[in-house]
Amino acid sequence: MGRWGRGGGGGGDGDGDGDGDGEEEERRRRETSGRLLRKAAREYKVMLQAVGSIPLAEGSEAVTEEERYPLTNLLSLIHYNRILFLRPSGLILDSTPLDLLFTLPMEQPLLGLSAPEDGSMQPAILLFEPSKETYRDVISSLPEGAYPDNEFLQRVTTTPAPADGESPMTLLAQTSALGDVDAQFNATRFLDTTAYVRLSDPGLPGPEYDIPRQDYVRAMPGSKEARRAWEGVYERFRDARMGICGLDLERVERQRSEMDDVVARRKR
């Protein structure tokens, strides 16, 4: 499912006006989203909170879904004390350590947590303490109009995810780091003791896509145990996507040269 729970849907058929076909497709997508969200809410006993899109001026240029629903909108939900946002695509293996983040001391109203092995320090988990003042300050520091989330994320203080030396649990991991594990790495222990795994690998479009088998195999880590953990996470994601969201994998067009170059570098 896409940002803010947008589901898949069928397109228009037959001859007719192009705008009409687009409106019909959007209507079907919304109906699918609503049905899936209501089903998930009943099954998992959760509350749904709608997040509005940014207003678009008449005649403004087309914007992406990301730009219509920026992460900064979460700061406007001031009736919550704290919001935890898990950057997609990822898989929750154990929610208990994530629950503890609601009590993590925060010196600032925005905090990003990155996987310990991620040298780029890209936040995979974001903590927000919404308020009118914070929302106003953040919005005033960003470009006017639509902007990508990266513009916002560059302004978020990011630190490696905290670790409890007395607990075997790991709060956060990223699949791209599985290519650099040591000889003592154990796949079963990784899957049993990791709270949230973000599925992000160079050259692959994401776990929600039907990746050609040869590219999928070529992107796997070299170590047997790391490969078992990597495959286990991707398989669980696919199963959860179908079992919970009712969605199959999306089609993707292969970008041969870029994928080959990135995967080849990773294998060396």
C-alpha positions as CSV (number, residue, x, y, z in Angstrom):
1,M,0.0,0.0,0.0
2,G,1.2,3.5,-0.7
3,R,1.6,6.5,1.5
4,W,-1.3,7.1,4.0
5,G,-2.8,3.8,3.1
6,R,-3.6,4.3,-0.6
7,G,-4.4,0.9,-2.1
8,G,-4.2,-0.5,-5.6
9,G,-7.2,-0.6,-7.9
10,G,-8.3,-1.2,-11.4
11,G,-8.1,1.2,-14.3
12,G,-10.8,2.5,-16.5
13,D,-11.8,0.5,-19.6
14,G,-13.4,1.2,-22.9
15,D,-13.2,4.4,-25.0
16,G,-14.0,7.7,-23.6
17,D,-12.6,10.9,-22.1
18,G,-9.1,10.6,-20.6
19,D,-10.0,12.7,-17.6
20,G,-13.1,10.6,-16.9
21,D,-11.0,7.4,-17.0
22,G,-8.6,9.0,-14.5
23,E,-11.4,10.0,-12.1
24,E,-12.8,6.5,-12.3
25,E,-9.4,4.9,-11.5
26,E,-9.0,7.3,-8.6
27,R,-12.5,6.4,-7.3
28,R,-11.7,2.7,-7.4
29,R,-8.4,3.2,-5.7
30,R,-10.1,5.1,-2.9
31,E,-12.7,2.4,-2.5
32,T,-10.0,-0.3,-2.3
33,S,-8.1,1.7,0.2
34,G,-11.1,2.3,2.4
35,R,-12.1,-1.4,2.3
36,L,-8.6,-2.6,3.2
37,L,-8.2,-0.1,6.0
38,R,-11.5,-0.8,7.6
39,K,-10.7,-4.6,7.5
40,A,-7.3,-4.0,9.1
41,A,-8.8,-1.7,11.7
42,R,-11.3,-4.4,12.7
43,E,-8.9,-7.2,12.7
44,Y,-6.0,-5.4,14.6
45,K,-8.2,-3.1,16.7
46,V,-6.5,0.1,15.7
47,M,-7.8,3.6,15.2
48,L,-7.5,5.3,11.8
49,Q,-6.5,8.9,11.6
50,A,-6.8,10.7,8.3
51,V,-3.9,13.0,7.3
52,G,-4.8,15.8,4.9
53,S,-2.9,16.8,1.7
54,I,-1.4,20.2,1.2
55,P,-3.6,22.7,-0.6
56,L,-2.9,23.1,-4.3
57,A,-3.4,26.4,-6.0
58,E,-5.5,26.4,-9.1
59,G,-3.3,26.0,-12.2
60,S,-0.3,24.7,-10.1
61,E,2.0,22.2,-11.5
62,A,1.4,18.5,-10.9
63,V,3.0,17.1,-7.8
64,T,3.9,13.6,-6.6
65,E,2.0,11.8,-4.0
66,E,4.9,12.3,-1.6
67,E,4.7,16.0,-2.2
68,R,0.9,16.1,-1.6
69,Y,1.3,14.2,1.7
70,P,4.6,15.4,3.2
71,L,5.9,14.0,6.4
72,T,5.6,17.5,7.9
73,N,1.9,17.1,8.0
74,L,2.4,14.7,10.9
75,L,3.5,17.7,13.0
76,S,0.0,19.2,12.6
77,L,-1.6,16.3,14.6
78,I,-1.3,18.2,17.9
79,H,-3.8,16.1,19.8
80,Y,-1.1,13.4,20.0
81,N,1.8,13.7,22.5
82,R,4.2,11.7,20.3
83,I,4.1,10.1,16.9
84,L,6.3,7.2,15.7
85,F,6.8,7.0,11.9
86,L,8.5,3.9,10.4
87,R,9.9,4.8,6.9
88,P,8.8,2.3,4.3
89,S,9.3,-0.3,3.2
90,G,9.9,-2.3,6.3
91,L,8.8,-5.2,8.5
92,I,8.0,-5.2,12.2
93,L,9.2,-8.4,13.7
94,D,8.7,-7.5,17.4
95,S,6.7,-4.4,18.4
96,T,7.7,-4.3,22.1
97,P,11.0,-2.4,21.7
98,L,9.2,0.0,19.4
99,D,6.7,0.7,22.1
100,L,9.5,1.9,24.4
101,L,10.3,4.7,21.9
102,F,7.2,6.5,23.2
103,T,9.1,7.0,26.5
104,L,12.6,7.8,24.9
105,P,13.8,11.2,26.2
106,M,13.9,13.8,23.4
107,E,15.7,17.1,23.7
108,Q,14.1,18.3,20.4
109,P,10.6,17.8,19.0
110,L,12.0,15.9,16.0
111,L,14.4,12.9,16.2
112,G,15.6,10.5,13.5
113,L,17.0,7.1,14.3
114,S,19.2,5.3,11.7
115,A,20.3,1.7,11.6
116,P,23.7,1.3,13.4
117,E,25.4,0.0,10.3
118,D,24.0,2.7,8.0
119,G,26.9,5.0,7.3
120,S,24.7,7.5,5.4
121,M,22.8,8.2,8.7
122,Q,19.4,8.1,6.8
123,P,16.6,8.0,9.4
124,A,14.6,4.8,9.2
125,I,12.5,5.7,12.3
126,L,11.2,9.2,13.0
127,L,9.9,10.5,16.3
128,F,7.6,13.6,16.4
129,E,6.3,15.6,19.3
130,P,3.6,17.7,17.4
131,S,2.8,21.2,18.4
132,K,1.6,24.4,16.6
133,E,5.0,26.1,17.3
134,T,7.1,23.2,15.9
135,Y,4.9,22.9,12.8
136,R,5.1,26.6,12.1
137,D,8.9,26.7,12.6
138,V,9.5,23.7,10.3
139,I,7.2,24.9,7.6
140,S,8.8,28.4,7.6
141,S,12.2,26.8,7.1
142,L,11.2,24.8,4.0
143,P,10.7,26.0,0.4
144,E,7.3,27.4,-0.5
145,G,4.8,25.2,-2.2
146,A,5.4,21.4,-2.7
147,Y,8.8,19.9,-1.7
148,P,10.1,16.3,-1.4
149,D,10.5,14.8,2.0
150,N,14.3,14.9,1.7
151,E,14.1,18.6,2.1
152,F,12.6,18.0,5.5
153,L,14.7,15.1,6.5
154,Q,17.9,17.1,6.1
155,R,16.7,19.3,8.9
156,V,16.1,16.4,11.3
157,T,18.7,15.5,13.9
158,T,19.6,11.8,13.3
159,T,21.4,9.4,15.6
160,P,22.0,5.7,15.5
161,A,19.2,3.7,17.1
162,P,19.8,3.2,20.8
163,A,20.9,-0.2,22.1
164,D,20.3,-1.8,25.5
165,G,23.4,-3.7,26.5
166,E,21.4,-5.9,28.8
167,S,18.9,-6.9,26.1
168,P,19.5,-9.2,23.1
169,M,17.0,-7.2,21.1
170,T,18.1,-4.9,18.2
171,L,15.8,-2.0,17.6
172,L,16.5,-1.4,14.0
173,A,18.3,-3.1,11.1
174,Q,18.5,-2.6,7.3
175,T,18.8,-5.3,4.7
176,S,21.6,-3.6,2.8
177,A,23.8,-4.1,5.9
178,L,23.5,-7.9,5.7
179,G,26.2,-8.0,3.0
180,D,28.8,-7.0,5.6
181,V,28.0,-9.3,8.5
182,D,30.8,-11.2,10.3
183,A,31.3,-15.0,10.5
184,Q,29.4,-15.2,13.8
185,F,26.2,-13.9,12.2
186,N,23.2,-16.2,12.8
187,A,20.0,-15.8,10.7
188,T,17.6,-17.2,13.3
189,R,19.0,-15.0,16.0
190,F,18.7,-11.9,13.7
191,L,15.0,-12.7,12.9
192,D,14.2,-13.4,16.5
193,T,15.9,-10.4,18.1
194,T,15.3,-7.5,15.6
195,A,12.3,-5.2,16.2
196,Y,12.1,-3.4,12.8
197,V,13.9,-4.2,9.5
198,R,13.9,-1.6,6.7
199,L,14.1,-3.4,3.4
200,S,16.3,-1.2,1.3
201,D,19.0,-2.5,-1.1
202,P,21.0,-0.8,-3.8
203,G,19.7,-1.5,-7.3
204,L,16.3,-3.0,-6.1
205,P,13.2,-0.8,-6.3
206,G,11.7,-2.2,-3.1
207,P,10.1,-5.3,-1.6
208,E,6.6,-4.4,-2.8
209,Y,7.7,-5.0,-6.4
210,D,7.8,-8.3,-8.4
211,I,11.6,-8.3,-8.9
212,P,12.9,-10.6,-11.7
213,R,14.3,-13.7,-10.1
214,Q,17.8,-13.2,-11.6
215,D,18.0,-9.7,-10.1
216,Y,16.7,-10.9,-6.8
217,V,19.3,-13.7,-6.6
218,R,22.1,-11.4,-7.7
219,A,21.3,-8.9,-4.9
220,M,21.5,-11.4,-2.1
221,P,24.3,-11.3,0.4
222,G,27.2,-13.7,-0.2
223,S,27.2,-15.3,3.3
224,K,24.9,-18.3,3.7
225,E,23.4,-17.1,7.0
226,A,23.1,-13.5,5.9
227,R,21.3,-14.7,2.7
228,R,18.9,-16.8,4.8
229,A,18.0,-13.8,6.9
230,W,17.7,-11.6,3.8
231,E,15.4,-14.0,2.0
232,G,13.4,-14.5,5.2
233,V,12.7,-10.8,5.6
234,Y,11.6,-10.4,2.0
235,E,9.4,-13.5,2.1
236,R,7.7,-12.3,5.3
237,F,7.1,-8.9,3.8
238,R,5.4,-10.5,0.7
239,D,3.3,-12.7,2.9
240,A,2.2,-9.8,5.1
241,R,1.5,-7.6,2.1
242,M,-0.9,-10.3,0.8
243,G,-2.3,-11.5,4.1
244,I,-2.9,-8.1,5.7
245,C,-3.3,-5.7,2.7
246,G,-4.7,-8.2,0.2
247,L,-2.2,-6.9,-2.3
248,D,0.0,-8.8,-4.7
249,L,3.4,-7.5,-5.8
250,E,3.5,-4.6,-8.2
251,R,5.1,-4.9,-11.6
252,V,8.3,-3.1,-12.3
253,E,10.3,-2.3,-15.4
254,R,13.9,-3.5,-15.1
255,Q,16.7,-0.9,-15.3
256,R,19.4,-3.3,-16.4
257,S,22.6,-1.2,-16.5
258,E,22.1,0.6,-13.1
259,M,21.1,-2.6,-11.3
260,D,23.9,-4.6,-12.8
261,D,26.5,-2.0,-11.8
262,V,25.3,-1.7,-8.2
263,V,24.9,-5.4,-7.5
264,A,28.3,-6.2,-9.0
265,R,29.9,-3.6,-6.7
266,R,28.1,-5.1,-3.7
267,K,29.3,-8.7,-4.6
268,R,33.0,-7.7,-4.7
